Amino acid sequence: MATANEDDVVQAFRQAVEEELRRVQDGEQHDPHFVLGAPAEENLQRLAAAHERLQSEVALLRTVILKLVSQPVDFDNP
């Protein structure tokens, strides 16, 4: 059985995916990682922010995958 913490993480992941889908559907532009002509420090800050977001998303994905692996779906007994 999943713990409350695992359920919270799965819910947070689901919300993040839904928010991203809404942004894509609304046509919002994502900040580019590099801006041509921008100072190196600004581009470095952009990369650092993108890296932090990716680390968070990877952690959420790992938790979801571990939960799915630990609780396989039995399609024969719905």
N, C-alpha and C positions, 0 to 999 in steps of 0.2 A: 504494500500500500504506500502511496506517495505521502510524504510529509507535507505539512502546511508550507514549509519553506519552498519545497520543490513546486508545489502548486502555485505559489506566488511568483516564482521564476517563470514558470510556463505561462502564466497569465501576463506577466510583464513582456515576455517575448511576443505573445499574441498581439498585445496592444501596440508594440513597436512595429510589428509587421503591418498591422492595420493602418497605423499612422503613415508609414512609408507608402503604402498603397494609395492612401488618400492624397498624399503629396504628388505622387506620380500622376494620378488621375486628374488632379487639379492643374497639372502642367507646371508645377513649381520647379524652378531651376535649382540644381544642387550647386553648392560652392565648389568651384574647381580646386584641385589640389595645388595647382601651379597657376600663377597669373603672369603672363609674359610681361616683362618690364617692371614687375613689382620687386621691391627689395627682397633680398635673400631671407632676411629675418621674417618677413611677412609670409613668404612661401613655407618657411620652416614651421611657423606657427600653424599654418593650414594643415601641413602634413602631420604634425603632432596631434592636432584635434581629430583628424581623420583616423589616425592610428588608435587613439583612445576609443573612438566609436566602434572601430572594428574589433578591438579586444573585448569590449563589452558584448558585442553581438556574438562573437565566437564563444564566450563563456555561457551565454544563454543557450546557444545551439548545443553545446556540449551537455548541458543539463537536460535539455529536452531529449537528446539522443540517448543519454544514459537512462532516463525515465522510460523511454520507449523500449529499450533493450531489456530493462529489468522487469517490465510488465508487457510482454508480448500480447498482441491481440489474438484472441481465439475466434477465428471466423466461423468455425463450426458451431459454436455456442454463443449466439449474439445476446 
